[in-house]
Amino acid sequence: MDWYTRSLEAIYAELDTSTTGLPDEAVAERRERFGPNEIASDRRRGPIRIFLAQFASALIWVLLVAAALSAAIGHVVDAVLIATILLANGAFGFVQEYRAERSLKALRGMAAPTATVRRDGTERTIEAADLVPGDVVLLEQGDVVPADGRIVEEGNLEVDEAALTGESVPVEKTTGPAEAGTPLAERDNMVYKGTSVSRGSGVAVVVATGMDTEVGAIATELIGAEDPRTPLQRDLDRLGRRLGIGVVALSALVVPLLVFGGRGLVQAGLTAVSLAVAAVPEGLPAVVTLTLALGVRRMAREDALVRTLPAVEALGAVDVVCTDKTGTLTEGEMRVRAAWVLDETFRVDDAAAEERLDLLFRIGAVCNDATDDDGDPTERALVAAATEHGLDVDAIRRETPRRAEVPFSSERKRMATIHDDVVYVKGAPDVVLERSTRILSSDGPVDLDDETRQLVERRVDEFAADALRVLGFAYTERTGDGGPEEDLVFVGLQGLLDPPREEVPDAIADTKRAGISVKIITGDNPTTALAIAGRVGVESAVLSGQEIGSLDDAELRERVEDVDVYARAEPRHKVRILEALQANGHVVAMTGDGVNDAPALKNADVGIAMGVRGTDVAKQASDIVLLDDDYASIRSAIRRGRTIFDNIWKFVAYLLSANVAEVAVVFVASLFGYLILPAVQLLWINLLTDGLPALALGTDPTGDVMDRQPREREVGIIDGDMLGFIAGAGLTATTLLLGLMFYTLDGAQSVTPYAMTMVFTGLVVYEFVKLYVVRWTKDTATLTNPWLALAVVTSLLLQLAVLYSPLSGYFGTVSLGATDWGLLGLMLLVGTPLVILVGWLVKRDAAASGRG
């Protein structure tokens, strides 16, 4: 309901209340009707739900079926190994996500615990949860607003609404009705649940509680939102479905072929199980999870808390960052950026011997109710500026005791403090200038003529064009004649700004260099938004929330491609911008800290909340929380995400090419009636290659991944480059191993343990050669990775243990002699140049298309 457009009389009548508040009997009835003044929690994920979510993948289900089939035909070792890998994978993901979930507070942590109300004409303090529509609430400086309300009385009331609207400057409140269609950030006669009173006092009649408030509407949207799936999740699911279909098809083909060729049904079934084991990369989910977890640990050291593992990989695909302004690009704190006296402009820290400048900062410090740490943000900034200029504010205030004051109000737009022999005034420049008859020059006060007034007005306009909030300062000597704010001597101007973080321009330049568009979405006015955008390196036209509301979805999809700055944006506008970008095929990261950011954070491909200034609502809706609120950490997170994607690409290409070779060798051999690699050997190969070496690839260093464009959204981890590598490397291995098989058959042309051992070991050593070719394909071969060398050595020792220890009885292997190893070396001598050729072709094609 548009409460902000109505007169106070109409509101009292609609809510059946009055200035004395509700009677107790009415409160009880309304509490029953409207429920408690609380925000419903988001769908919190308990431990069981988090654990089960780790198995919500088609690939995992294919592996479970493979384990069940292995157990059904008596291969218990195979089944146990597969199950162990799956449980380990689930445990890794569970521990990370559960710890992140536990580290954040619930949504309702933002609510005010108590409220002061007027009921039956008396004031009392109650639990904020017991408020009902029609209650009359009393507000004081420092209070958290307990519900949405229409202001009925105000005494210099200012409310900090940054968490809800993104507006960086506290809003001066009034009591009169506003025009229909006024944006949320400009409804000066309303207060909203969860915002805070930064100055003054007021009285408001409650018009909405609980989930009917503006914060409640955002919470409702969050509860209904689903987490978008990352490209890697979609790829793994697609891979799992295709593997499942492929395994069923191969089994359906191989079993009748073998039976028709005279093989027994049991042997045919064993071959089918072997194919299933060969086709499925058992370790892939675990290695992906571990690689993401390692990335998470590194990101935590870089002040980024990851709440969901897949978000790390999704960062690598981001091509648009939508960021809030206040507290994200800026410091979230007002500062004096420039000072002006006739006719010179100074920095705050300017040490020039200019008495007028000293007086300007002195007035700002004395005509002021704030301290360094408490009070209105603008007044705190004036105190800080005086201190930075070299003044001792406490000493000045003691030397100039205040005898009286005329407080600031939204109608007066100025404040005056009265001292023993002087009156200091600060306020809106036009208001202070209007009451001034002289201006302080370098030679003392001179008459303020029209030309000089116009000069001051031009300086005000110049400051405002730089997004500075401008205040005018003046004084007058106390003579006993006239009012305390008459016949003023205008001293000068101070321009205040919530400044950009020092590192933000470089961070934005780096993200742009990486092909990532930066879009600023803020609740501030267009002038401020554009000025800040220009300071951080985002040059664009601006689109207001009102203009966004006038566009249909198709028009907005067209505009978002060209516009990078959005002002006076409300929560619904942010979500519409996000949806338009996603509909255009973009992978979007949304950064933010306020309640107003939460719906977009929840629906973004990657939601990034600020950890210091961020509200609990924003953190709960996000995928990643920046612990230092530093935009540069976003750049680091994106770089880390791209690095992780490269490493995942390497080990997925490595693993799947191995599986293709295994399937091809087993399948072709079965056509000749040979069972060359039993299931236990295939599982061991997968364990060696899917285990330590693949995991070590996940720790690979990379070059400057920010020098290239982001990958296209529809191009997943299994792209054309990978398919080319898998096909080429798999075909090379298949040809070599089948040749080795036929060479080692006995005189009766039957498979012996020796032939099986040669093919088994040949496949293992070939995979370790291919491992380094994969690194070279992604330009990491020249970068050292001691963990990879250790993993290869360890895996080779394990393979030797299978050949030369009692373990050989479990795997059906025999010991190999020097001649046998020489034969394997010859195979590698032929195969290595071939697989390097495959890698070179992939590198060449990637470079030609701009992907490399």
C-alpha positions in Angstrom: 0.0 0.0 0.0 1.3 3.5 -0.9 1.4 4.8 2.7 3.9 7.5 1.7 1.3 9.3 -0.5 -1.4 9.6 2.1 -2.1 12.3 4.6 -1.6 11.5 8.3 -5.3 11.8 9.0 -6.0 9.2 6.3 -3.4 6.8 7.7 -4.8 7.1 11.3 -8.2 6.3 9.9 -7.0 3.4 7.8 -5.2 1.8 10.7 -7.8 2.7 13.3 -5.2 4.3 15.6 -4.3 7.8 16.9 -1.4 9.8 18.3 -1.9 8.2 21.7 -1.4 4.7 20.2 -3.4 1.5 20.3 -5.4 0.2 23.2 -4.1 -3.1 24.6 -7.2 -5.1 23.5 -6.6 -4.0 19.9 -3.0 -5.0 20.1 -3.9 -8.6 21.0 -6.4 -8.9 18.1 -3.8 -7.5 15.6 -1.0 -9.7 16.8 -3.3 -12.7 16.2 -4.2 -11.4 12.7 -0.7 -10.2 11.5 1.6 -12.6 13.5 4.9 -11.7 15.0 7.0 -8.8 13.7 9.7 -11.2 12.6 11.5 -12.1 9.3 11.1 -15.8 8.4 14.4 -17.5 8.1 15.8 -18.5 4.7 15.8 -22.3 4.0 18.6 -23.2 6.3 20.4 -26.3 5.2 21.0 -28.8 7.9 23.9 -31.3 8.0 22.0 -34.1 6.4 20.7 -32.0 3.6 24.3 -30.6 2.9 25.7 -34.1 2.9 23.1 -35.6 0.6 23.6 -32.6 -1.8 27.1 -33.9 -2.4 25.6 -36.9 -4.3 23.2 -34.9 -6.5 25.0 -35.7 -9.7 24.3 -38.1 -12.6 28.0 -39.1 -12.6 27.8 -40.1 -8.9 24.7 -42.3 -9.7 26.5 -44.0 -12.5 29.4 -44.8 -10.1 26.9 -46.2 -7.6 25.5 -48.5 -10.2 29.0 -49.6 -11.2 29.7 -50.4 -7.5 26.5 -52.3 -7.2 27.2 -54.4 -10.4 30.7 -55.1 -9.1 29.4 -56.4 -5.8 26.6 -58.4 -7.5 29.1 -60.5 -9.5 31.5 -61.0 -6.6 34.0 -58.2 -7.2 33.7 -56.9 -3.7 37.1 -55.1 -3.7 36.0 -53.1 -6.7 32.7 -52.2 -5.1 34.4 -51.2 -1.8 37.0 -49.0 -3.6 34.3 -47.2 -5.6 32.2 -46.7 -2.5 35.2 -45.4 -0.5 36.0 -42.8 -3.2 32.4 -41.6 -3.3 32.2 -41.3 0.4 35.5 -39.4 0.5 34.2 -37.1 -2.1 31.0 -36.4 -0.2 32.9 -35.8 3.0 35.2 -33.2 1.5 32.3 -31.2 0.1 30.3 -31.6 3.3 33.0 -30.4 5.6 33.6 -27.2 3.5 30.0 -26.2 3.0 28.9 -27.1 6.6 31.8 -25.0 8.1 30.9 -22.0 5.8 27.2 -22.4 6.7 28.0 -22.4 10.4 30.2 -19.3 10.1 27.3 -17.0 9.1 24.4 -15.7 11.2 20.8 -16.3 10.4 18.6 -13.7 8.5 16.8 -12.6 11.6 20.0 -11.3 13.3 19.3 -7.9 11.7 16.1 -7.2 13.7 15.9 -4.7 16.5 15.4 -6.5 19.8 13.2 -3.9 21.5 11.1 -0.9 20.6 9.7 2.1 22.5 5.9 2.5 21.8 3.1 4.7 22.9 0.0 2.6 23.8 -3.1 4.0 25.6 -1.3 7.3 25.8 1.7 5.9 27.8 5.2 5.1 26.7 6.6 1.6 27.2 9.4 -0.6 26.0 8.4 -3.9 24.4 9.8 -6.7 22.4 10.1 -5.6 18.8 8.5 -8.9 17.7 5.3 -7.7 19.5 4.8 -4.7 17.3 1.6 -4.6 15.2 0.3 -2.2 12.4 -1.1 0.9 14.1 1.4 1.0 16.9 3.1 4.4 17.5 6.8 4.0 17.7 9.3 6.5 19.2 12.7 6.7 17.6 16.0 8.2 19.0 19.5 8.5 17.6 21.2 5.0 17.6 17.9 3.1 17.4 17.4 0.4 14.8 14.0 1.0 13.2 11.8 -2.0 14.3 9.2 -1.9 11.5 8.1 0.0 8.5 6.4 3.2 9.5 5.1 6.6 8.4 6.6 9.5 10.2 4.2 11.7 12.1 6.7 13.8 14.1 10.4 14.5 13.6 13.1 16.5 15.3 16.1 16.8 12.9 15.5 13.1 12.2 18.0 11.5 9.8 18.1 7.7 9.0 20.9 5.7 7.6 19.2 3.6 4.9 22.4 2.4 3.1 21.7 -1.3 4.0 18.3 -1.1 2.3 18.6 1.4 -0.5 22.3 1.8 -1.1 22.1 5.6 -0.4 25.4 6.5 1.2 24.2 9.7 2.9 21.7 9.6 5.8 18.2 10.7 4.7 16.6 13.7 6.2 13.0 12.8 7.2 9.9 14.9 6.9 6.2 14.4 7.7 4.3 15.5 4.6 2.9 13.2 1.9 5.0 12.4 -1.2 4.0 12.0 -4.8 2.9 8.6 -6.1 5.8 6.7 -7.8 8.5 8.2 -5.6 11.4 5.8 -5.5 12.0 4.0 -2.2 15.3 5.9 -1.6 13.4 9.2 -1.9 10.4 8.5 0.4 11.5 11.0 3.0 8.3 10.5 5.1 8.9 6.7 5.7 11.2 4.7 7.9 12.0 1.0 7.2 12.7 -2.0 9.3 16.4 -2.7 9.8 17.6 0.8 9.1 19.1 3.0 11.8 18.6 6.4 13.2 21.8 8.4 12.8 20.5 11.7 14.1 17.6 13.4 15.9 14.4 11.8 17.0 11.0 11.1 15.6 7.6 9.4 16.0 6.2 7.0 13.4 3.0 5.0 13.1 3.7 1.4 12.1 2.2 0.5 8.7 3.8 -2.9 8.1 5.4 -5.6 10.2 7.3 -8.9 9.7 7.2 -10.3 6.2 5.0 -7.4 5.0 7.9 -4.9 5.4 10.3 -4.0 2.7 12.9 -6.2 4.3 10.3 -9.0 4.5 9.6 -8.7 0.7 13.3 -9.2 0.0 13.4 -12.2 2.4 10.4 -13.7 0.6 12.2 -13.4 -2.7 15.3 -15.1 -1.2 13.4 -18.0 0.2 11.8 -18.7 -3.2 15.1 -18.4 -5.1 17.0 -21.4 -6.4 20.8 -21.5 -6.5 21.9 -21.5 -10.2 24.1 -24.4 -11.3 27.6 -23.6 -12.4 29.0 -24.7 -15.8 31.1 -27.4 -14.2 28.1 -28.8 -12.4 26.2 -28.9 -15.6 29.1 -30.5 -17.4 29.6 -33.2 -14.9 25.9 -34.0 -14.9 25.9 -34.2 -18.7 29.0 -36.4 -18.6 27.3 -38.7 -16.1 24.2 -39.1 -18.2 26.2 -39.8 -21.4 28.5 -42.2 -19.6 25.4 -44.0 -18.2 23.9 -44.3 -21.7 27.2 -45.3 -23.2 27.9 -48.0 -20.6 24.4 -49.5 -21.1 24.9 -49.4 -24.9 28.3 -51.0 -24.8 27.2 -53.7 -22.4 24.2 -54.5 -24.5 26.4 -54.8 -27.6 29.4 -56.7 -26.0 27.5 -59.4 -24.1 25.6 -60.8 -27.1 28.7 -60.5 -29.3 30.8 -62.5 -26.8 28.1 -65.1 -26.2 27.6 -65.5 -30.0 31.4 -66.0 -30.4 31.3 -68.9 -28.0 32.2 -67.2 -24.7 30.4 -68.1 -21.6 27.7 -65.8 -20.1 29.8 -65.3 -16.9 32.9 -64.1 -18.9 30.6 -61.9 -21.1 29.2 -60.4 -17.9 32.7 -59.8 -16.5 33.7 -58.1 -19.7 30.6 -55.8 -19.5 31.5 -54.9 -15.9 35.1 -54.2 -17.0 33.8 -51.8 -19.6 31.6 -50.1 -17.1 34.5 -49.6 -14.7 36.8 -48.5 -17.6 34.2 -46.0 -18.9 33.6 -44.2 -15.6 36.3 -42.0 -14.1 35.7 -42.9 -10.5 38.0 -40.3 -9.0 36.8 -37.4 -11.1 34.2 -36.1 -8.5 36.7 -36.4 -5.7 39.5 -34.7 -7.6 37.2 -31.9 -8.6 36.1 -31.5 -5.0 39.6 -31.6 -3.7 40.8 -29.1 -6.3 38.0 -26.7 -5.4 38.7 -27.2 -1.7 42.4 -26.4 -2.2 41.3 -23.2 -4.1 39.0 -22.4 -1.2 41.9 -22.6 1.3 44.0 -20.3 -0.9 41.1 -17.9 -1.3 40.5 -17.8 2.5 44.1 -16.7 2.9 43.2 -13.9 0.4 40.3 -12.9 2.6 37.5 -14.6 0.6 35.3 -17.1 2.5 33.7 -19.5 0.0 30.3 -20.9 1.1 29.7 -23.2 -1.8 32.6 -25.1 -3.6 31.2 -24.8 -7.2 31.3 -21.0 -6.9 35.1 -21.1 -7.2 34.9 -22.7 -10.6 32.1 -20.4 -11.7 34.3 -17.4 -11.0 36.4 -18.5 -13.9 33.5 -18.0 -16.3 32.3 -14.6 -15.1 32.2 -11.9 -17.8 30.1 -9.3 -15.9 30.5 -8.0 -12.4 27.6 -6.1 -11.0 28.7 -4.1 -8.0 27.1 -1.9 -5.4 28.8 1.4 -4.9 28.6 2.2 -1.1 31.2 0.3 0.9 32.2 -1.9 -2.1 33.8 0.6 -4.5 33.9 3.3 -1.9 35.1 3.3 1.7 31.6 3.6 3.1 32.5 6.7 5.1 32.1 10.3 4.3 35.3 12.4 4.0 36.1 16.0 3.2 37.8 16.0 -0.2 38.2 19.7 -0.9 37.9 23.1 0.7 37.4 26.5 -0.8 37.9 30.1 0.3 37.8 33.1 -1.9 39.2 32.3 -4.4 41.4 29.3 -3.7 40.8 25.5 -3.5 42.7 23.4 -1.1 43.2 19.8 -0.1 42.3 18.9 3.5 45.9 18.1 4.4 47.2 21.3 2.8 49.7 22.9 5.2 49.4 26.4 3.6 49.6 29.3 6.1 46.1 30.4 5.4 44.1 31.8 8.3 40.9 31.6 6.4 41.4 27.9 5.8 42.0 27.3 9.6 38.8 29.2 10.4 36.9 27.2 7.8 37.9 23.9 9.5 37.4 25.4 12.9 33.8 26.3 12.2 33.2 22.8 10.9 34.6 21.2 14.1 32.9 23.5 16.6 29.5 23.9 14.9 29.2 20.1 15.2 27.7 17.5 17.6 29.9 14.6 16.5 33.1 13.0 17.7 35.6 11.0 15.7 33.7 7.8 16.3 30.1 8.8 17.0 27.4 11.0 15.4 26.2 11.9 12.0 28.6 10.7 9.2 28.8 14.2 7.7 29.7 15.8 11.0 32.2 13.0 11.8 33.9 13.8 8.5 34.1 17.5 9.4 35.8 16.6 12.7 38.2 14.3 10.9 39.0 17.0 8.3 39.8 19.5 11.0 42.1 17.0 12.7 43.8 16.1 9.5 44.4 19.8 8.8 46.3 19.9 12.1 43.7 21.3 14.5 43.2 20.0 18.0 39.4 19.7 18.0 39.0 18.9 21.7 41.1 21.9 22.6 39.2 24.2 20.2 35.9 23.1 21.7 37.2 23.8 25.2 38.4 27.2 24.2 35.1 28.0 22.4 32.4 26.8 24.8 28.9 26.5 23.4 26.4 28.7 25.1 23.4 27.8 22.9 22.5 26.4 19.5 19.9 26.6 16.8 19.7 23.0 15.6 19.7 21.7 12.1 16.4 20.8 10.5 15.3 19.8 7.1 13.3 23.0 6.7 16.1 25.3 7.9 19.0 23.4 6.2 21.5 24.9 8.6 22.8 24.8 12.1 24.2 27.5 14.3 26.2 27.4 17.5 26.3 30.4 19.8 29.5 31.1 21.8 30.7 33.9 24.0 31.5 36.4 21.2 30.8 34.6 18.0 28.2 32.6 16.2 29.2 29.8 13.8 26.9 28.6 11.1 27.1 25.7 8.7 24.5 24.4 6.2 23.4 24.2 2.6 25.6 26.7 0.6 22.6 28.6 -0.9 21.0 29.0 2.5 24.2 30.2 4.3 25.0 32.5 1.3 21.6 34.0 1.4 22.1 35.2 5.0 25.6 36.5 4.4 26.4 40.1 3.6 30.1 39.8 3.5 32.7 37.3 2.5 36.1 36.6 4.0 38.9 37.6 1.6 42.7 37.4 2.2 42.5 41.1 3.4 39.5 40.4 5.8 35.7 40.6 5.3 34.5 42.5 2.2 31.1 43.2 0.9 29.4 40.3 -0.9 28.3 41.7 -4.2 26.3 39.8 -6.9 29.5 39.0 -8.9 31.0 37.3 -5.9 27.8 35.5 -5.1 27.8 34.1 -8.6 31.5 33.0 -8.1 30.5 31.1 -5.0 27.6 29.4 -6.8 29.9 28.4 -9.6 32.3 26.8 -7.1 29.3 24.9 -5.5 28.3 23.6 -8.9 31.9 22.5 -9.7 32.0 20.6 -6.4 28.6 19.0 -7.0 29.7 17.9 -10.5 32.5 15.9 -8.8 29.8 14.2 -6.7 30.8 16.2 -3.6 28.2 17.0 -1.0 28.8 20.7 -0.4 28.4 22.6 2.8 28.8 26.4 3.4 30.4 27.9 6.5 30.0 31.4 8.0 30.3 33.4 11.2 29.2 36.6 12.8 30.3 38.5 15.8 27.8 38.7 18.7 26.8 42.3 19.2 23.4 42.0 20.7 21.7 43.3 17.6 19.7 41.1 15.2 19.3 37.3 15.2 22.2 34.9 15.6 22.1 33.9 11.9 21.9 37.4 10.3 24.6 39.6 8.8 26.9 36.6 8.3 30.5 36.6 7.0 30.7 33.8 4.4 34.0 31.9 5.0 34.0 29.1 2.4 33.0 25.6 1.3 33.8 22.1 2.2 33.1 19.3 -0.3 32.5 15.8 1.1 32.5 12.5 -0.6 32.3 8.8 0.2 35.6 8.3 -1.7 36.5 5.3 -3.8 38.8 2.7 -2.2 42.4 3.4 -3.2 42.9 0.1 -4.9 39.6 -0.1 -6.8 40.6 1.7 -10.0 43.5 -0.7 -10.6 41.3 -3.7 -9.7 38.6 -2.6 -12.2 41.2 -2.0 -14.9 42.5 -5.6 -14.3 39.0 -7.0 -14.6 38.3 -5.1 -17.7 41.6 -6.3 -19.2 40.4 -9.8 -18.5 37.3 -9.1 -20.7 35.0 -8.6 -17.7 32.4 -5.8 -17.9 31.9 -3.9 -14.6 28.4 -2.5 -13.9 27.7 -0.2 -11.0 24.3 -0.5 -9.4 23.5 1.9 -6.6 20.7 3.6 -4.7 22.5 7.0 -4.9 21.4 9.7 -7.2 22.7 9.7 -10.8 25.2 12.6 -10.4 27.0 10.8 -7.5 26.8 7.5 -9.3 28.4 8.9 -12.5 31.1 10.8 -10.6 32.2 7.8 -8.6 32.1 5.6 -11.7 34.4 8.0 -13.5 36.8 8.0 -10.6 37.1 4.2 -10.6 37.4 4.0 -14.4 33.8 3.1 -15.5 32.7 5.5 -18.2 29.1 5.1 -19.2 25.7 6.7 -19.5 23.5 6.3 -16.5 20.1 4.6 -16.2 17.8 5.4 -13.3 15.6 3.0 -11.4 12.5 4.9 -12.7 13.8 4.5 -16.3 14.4 0.8 -15.7 10.8 0.4 -14.5 9.5 2.0 -17.7 11.4 -0.6 -19.9 10.0 -4.0 -20.8 12.2 -7.0 -20.6 13.3 -6.9 -24.3 14.2 -3.2 -24.1 16.1 -3.7 -20.9 18.1 -6.6 -22.4 19.2 -4.3 -25.1 20.1 -1.4 -22.8 22.2 -3.5 -20.3 24.7 -4.2 -23.0 25.6 -0.5 -23.3 24.9 1.0 -19.9 27.3 0.4 -17.0 25.9 2.7 -14.3 22.5 2.4 -12.7 21.3 4.9 -10.1 18.3 5.0 -7.7 18.1 1.3 -8.1 15.7 -0.7 -5.9 15.9 -4.4 -5.2 13.5 -5.3 -8.0 15.6 -3.3 -10.5 18.8 -5.1 -9.5 17.1 -8.5 -10.1 15.8 -7.3 -13.5 19.2 -6.1 -14.5 20.7 -9.5 -13.5 18.0 -11.4 -15.3 18.5 -9.3 -18.5 22.3 -9.9 -18.4 21.8 -13.7 -17.9 19.2 -13.8 -20.7 21.8 -12.3 -23.0 24.2 -15.2 -22.2 26.4 -13.5 -19.6 27.8 -15.2 -16.5 27.3 -12.7 -13.8 28.9 -12.1 -10.4 26.9 -9.8 -8.1 28.7 -8.0 -5.3 27.0 -6.2 -2.5 26.6 -5.6 1.2 23.1 -4.4 1.9 19.7 -6.1 2.3 18.8 -4.6 -1.1 21.5 -6.7 -2.7 20.3 -10.0 -1.3 17.9 -11.1 -4.1 20.4 -10.4 -6.8 23.2 -12.1 -4.8 21.0 -15.2 -4.5 20.1 -15.3 -8.2 23.5 -14.4 -9.6 25.9 -17.1 -11.0 28.2 -16.0 -8.2 27.0 -13.9 -5.3 29.8 -12.0 -3.5 28.9 -10.3 -0.2 31.0 -7.9 1.9 32.0 -9.4 5.2 32.8 -6.2 7.2 30.0 -3.9 6.2 27.7 -6.6 4.8 24.4 -7.4 6.4 23.7 -10.9 7.6 21.0 -11.1 4.9 23.5 -10.4 2.2 26.0 -12.9 3.5 23.3 -15.6 3.8 22.3 -15.1 0.2 25.9 -15.2 -1.2 28.3 -17.8 -2.5 31.4 -15.9 -1.4 32.0 -13.5 1.5 34.9 -11.0 1.2 36.3 -10.8 4.7 38.0 -7.4 4.0 35.4 -5.8 1.8 38.1 -5.1 -0.6 37.2 -5.0 -4.3 40.7 -6.1 -5.1 39.9 -9.4 -3.4 37.2 -9.8 -6.1 39.9 -9.5 -8.7 42.0 -12.1 -6.8 39.0 -14.4 -6.6 38.4 -14.2 -10.3 42.0 -14.9 -11.0 41.9 -17.9 -8.7 38.7 -19.1 -10.3 40.3 -19.0 -13.8 43.4 -20.8 -12.5 41.2 -23.5 -11.0 39.3 -23.9 -14.2 42.5 -24.4 -16.1 43.7 -27.0 -13.7 40.3 -28.8 -13.8 40.5 -28.8 -17.6 43.9 -30.4 -17.4 43.0 -33.3 -15.1 39.6 -33.8 -16.8 41.3 -34.1 -20.2 43.9 -36.3 -18.6 41.3 -38.6 -16.9 38.8 -38.9 -19.7 41.5 -39.6 -22.3 42.7 -42.4 -20.1 39.2 -43.8 -19.8 38.7 -43.6 -23.6 41.8 -45.6 -24.1 40.7 -48.2 -21.5 37.3 -48.6 -23.0 38.6 -48.8 -26.5 41.3 -51.4 -25.6 38.8 -53.6 -23.6 36.1 -53.2 -26.3 38.3 -54.0 -29.3 39.9 -56.9 -27.4 36.5 -58.3 -26.5 35.6 -58.4 -30.2 38.5 -60.8 -30.6 37.3 -62.8 -27.5 40.0 -61.5 -25.2 39.5 -60.1 -21.7 42.8 -58.2 -21.6 42.1 -55.9 -18.6 39.9 -57.3 -15.8 37.9 -54.9 -13.6 40.3 -54.9 -10.7 43.2 -53.8 -12.9 41.1 -51.1 -14.6 40.0 -49.8 -11.2 43.7 -49.8 -10.1 44.7 -47.8 -13.2 41.9 -45.3 -12.5 43.0 -45.1 -8.9 46.6 -44.4 -9.8 45.8 -41.8 -12.6 42.7 -40.4 -10.9 44.4 -40.1 -7.6 47.6 -38.3 -6.7 48.7 -37.2 -10.2 45.3 -35.8 -11.1 45.1 -34.1 -7.7 48.6 -32.6 -8.1 47.5 -31.1 -11.4 44.9 -29.2 -9.3 47.8 -27.4 -7.6 49.5 -26.3 -10.8 50.7 -22.7 -11.1 49.6 -20.7 -14.1 50.6 -17.6 -15.9 48.6 -14.4 -15.9 45.1 -15.7 -16.6 43.7 -12.2 -16.6 45.3 -11.5 -20.0 42.7 -13.4 -21.8 38.9 -13.2 -22.4 36.5 -15.2 -20.3 35.2 -18.4 -21.9 31.8 -18.3 -23.4 28.9 -19.3 -21.2 27.8 -22.2 -23.4 31.3 -23.6 -23.6 31.8 -25.9 -20.6 34.8 -27.7 -19.2 34.5 -30.3 -21.9 35.1 -28.1 -24.9 36.3 -28.7 -28.4 39.9 -28.5 -27.4 39.4 -31.1 -24.8 37.5 -33.4 -27.1 40.3 -33.1 -29.6 42.9 -34.0 -27.0 40.8 -36.9 -25.7 40.3 -38.4 -29.1 43.9 -38.0 -30.2 45.5 -39.1 -27.0 43.0 -41.9 -26.6 43.5 -43.2 -30.2 47.3 -43.1 -29.8 47.1 -45.1 -26.5 44.6 -47.6 -28.0 46.8 -48.3 -31.0 49.9 -48.8 -29.0 48.3 -51.0 -26.3 46.5 -53.2 -28.8 49.8 -53.7 -30.7 51.4 -54.6 -27.4 48.6 -57.0 -26.6 48.9 -58.9 -29.9 52.7 -58.9 -29.6 52.6 -60.5 -26.1 49.9 -63.2 -26.8 51.2 -66.7 -26.4 51.6 -69.3 -29.1 48.0 -70.3 -28.9 47.0 -66.7 -29.4 45.4 -66.6 -25.9 45.7 -64.0 -23.2 48.1 -64.9 -20.4 48.9 -63.1 -17.1 52.1 -61.9 -18.8 50.2 -60.2 -21.7 47.7 -58.7 -19.2 50.6 -57.4 -17.1 52.3 -55.8 -20.0 49.2 -54.0 -21.2 48.3 -53.1 -17.7 51.7 -51.6 -16.9 52.0 -50.1 -20.4 48.8 -48.1 -19.9 50.0 -46.8 -16.5 53.4 -45.5 -17.7 51.9 -44.0 -20.9 49.5 -42.1 -18.7 52.4 -40.5 -16.8 54.0 -39.4 -20.0 50.7 -37.9 -21.2 50.4 -36.1 -17.9 53.2 -33.7 -18.7 51.9 -33.3 -22.3 48.6 -32.1 -20.8 50.5 -29.5 -18.8 52.4 -28.3 -21.8 49.1 -28.0 -23.8 48.0 -25.4 -21.2 51.4 -23.6 -21.1 52.3 -24.7 -17.6 55.1 -27.2 -18.5 57.8 -24.6 -17.7 56.4 -23.9 -14.3 57.6 -26.1 -11.5 55.2 -28.3 -9.5 57.0 -30.4 -7.0 53.8 -32.1 -5.8 53.3 -33.5 -9.3 56.7 -35.0 -9.4 56.1 -36.5 -6.0 52.7 -37.9 -7.1 54.2 -39.5 -10.2 57.0 -41.2 -8.3 54.6 -42.4 -5.6 52.2 -43.8 -8.2 55.1 -45.6 -10.0 56.2 -47.2 -6.7 52.7 -48.4 -6.1 52.6 -49.9 -9.6 55.9 -51.7 -8.9 54.4 -52.9 -5.6 51.5 -54.5 -7.5 54.1 -56.3 -9.8 56.7 -57.3 -7.3 54.9 -57.9 -4.0 52.3 -60.3 -2.7 49.7 -57.8 -4.0 50.2 -59.4 -7.5 48.0 -62.3 -6.4 45.1 -59.9 -6.0 45.6 -58.2 -9.3 46.6 -61.3 -11.5 50.0 -59.8 -12.5 53.4 -61.3 -12.9 56.9 -59.8 -12.4 58.5 -58.1 -15.5 62.2 -58.4 -16.5 64.6 -55.9 -18.0 63.6 -57.0 -21.6 60.0 -56.4 -20.8 60.7 -52.9 -19.5 62.8 -52.3 -22.6 59.7 -53.2 -24.7 57.6 -50.7 -22.7 60.3 -48.1 -23.3 60.2 -48.7 -27.0 56.4 -48.2 -26.9 56.9 -44.9 -25.1 59.6 -43.9 -27.6 57.0 -44.2 -30.4 54.0 -42.9 -28.5 55.5 -39.8 -26.9 56.0 -37.8 -30.1 52.5 -38.8 -31.2 50.8 -37.5 -28.1 53.0 -34.3 -28.2 51.7 -33.8 -31.7 48.1 -34.1 -30.4 48.9 -31.5 -27.8 50.5 -29.2 -30.3 47.5 -29.3 -32.6 45.2 -28.4 -29.7 47.4 -25.5 -28.7 47.5 -24.3 -32.3 43.8 -24.4 -32.7 43.2 -22.7 -29.3 45.7 -19.9 -30.2 44.1 -19.4 -33.6 40.6 -19.0 -32.1 41.8 -16.7 -29.2 41.1 -19.3 -26.5 44.8 -19.9 -25.7 
